[in-house]
Amino acid sequence: MGPASRDLRLPSIDGMRAFEAAARLGTFERAADELAITASAASKRVGTLEELLGTGLLVRTGKTLALTAAGKEYLAQVRTALGLLAAMPL
């Protein structure tokens, strides 16, 4: 993959949904239940998103999660993006 291709990488919708649910619900377990995936899958999706963005979005303390400053900013953007996608006609 060349430099131009790397610039076109976008966050996955699944990653954004996992991040939004984890931020709102406070644990990967609850987010996973809502999304009908495993907690490990939810954590991996958020980790992949953090790698893509180059910053931590959540502070993991045991099983509980808290937003970082970057996570708070990104959460607002994710909610806007997911809302726009949900409003699109099929």
C-alpha positions as CSV (number, residue, x, y, z in Angstrom):
1,M,0.0,0.0,0.0
2,G,1.5,3.3,-1.1
3,P,1.4,6.6,0.8
4,A,-1.7,7.8,-1.1
5,S,-3.6,4.6,-0.1
6,R,-2.9,5.1,3.6
7,D,-4.4,8.6,3.4
8,L,-7.7,7.1,2.3
9,R,-8.1,4.7,5.2
10,L,-11.4,5.4,6.9
11,P,-12.7,4.2,10.3
12,S,-15.0,1.3,10.0
13,I,-18.7,1.7,10.8
14,D,-18.4,-1.4,13.1
15,G,-15.5,0.3,14.9
16,M,-17.4,3.5,15.4
17,R,-20.5,1.6,16.6
18,A,-18.4,-0.4,19.1
19,F,-16.8,2.8,20.4
20,E,-20.1,4.7,20.7
21,A,-21.7,1.8,22.6
22,A,-18.7,1.2,24.9
23,A,-18.5,5.0,25.7
24,R,-22.2,5.2,26.4
25,L,-22.5,1.9,28.4
26,G,-19.2,2.0,30.2
27,T,-18.0,-1.5,29.5
28,F,-17.1,-3.7,26.6
29,E,-19.4,-6.4,27.9
30,R,-22.5,-4.2,27.8
31,A,-21.5,-2.8,24.4
32,A,-21.0,-6.3,23.1
33,D,-24.4,-7.4,24.4
34,E,-26.1,-4.5,22.6
35,L,-24.2,-5.2,19.4
36,A,-24.6,-9.0,19.6
37,I,-20.8,-9.6,19.5
38,T,-18.3,-10.8,22.1
39,A,-16.6,-8.3,24.5
40,S,-13.3,-9.3,22.9
41,A,-14.6,-8.3,19.5
42,A,-15.9,-5.0,20.8
43,S,-12.5,-4.3,22.4
44,K,-10.6,-5.2,19.2
45,R,-12.8,-3.0,17.1
46,V,-12.2,0.0,19.4
47,G,-8.4,-0.9,19.5
48,T,-8.3,-0.9,15.7
49,L,-10.0,2.5,15.6
50,E,-7.5,3.9,18.1
51,E,-4.6,2.6,16.0
52,L,-6.1,4.2,12.9
53,L,-6.5,7.5,14.7
54,G,-3.2,7.3,16.4
55,T,-4.7,8.1,19.9
56,G,-6.4,6.5,22.8
57,L,-10.1,7.1,23.0
58,L,-10.9,5.1,26.2
59,V,-9.1,4.6,29.5
60,R,-9.5,1.0,30.6
61,T,-9.6,0.4,34.3
62,G,-10.4,-3.2,35.1
63,K,-13.6,-3.8,33.2
64,T,-14.8,-0.2,33.3
65,L,-14.1,2.4,30.6
66,A,-13.8,6.2,30.7
67,L,-13.3,8.6,27.8
68,T,-10.0,10.4,27.2
69,A,-10.1,14.0,26.1
70,A,-9.7,12.9,22.5
71,G,-12.4,10.3,23.1
72,K,-14.9,12.9,24.2
73,E,-14.2,15.0,21.1
74,Y,-14.4,12.0,18.8
75,L,-17.6,10.6,20.4
76,A,-19.5,13.7,19.3
77,Q,-18.2,13.3,15.7
78,V,-19.1,9.6,15.8
79,R,-22.6,10.2,17.0
80,T,-23.1,12.8,14.2
81,A,-21.7,10.4,11.6
82,L,-23.8,7.4,12.8
83,G,-26.9,9.6,12.9
84,L,-26.3,10.7,9.3
85,L,-25.9,7.1,8.2
86,A,-29.0,6.0,10.0
87,A,-31.0,8.8,8.3
88,M,-29.9,7.7,4.8
89,P,-32.7,6.2,2.7
90,L,-32.1,2.5,1.9
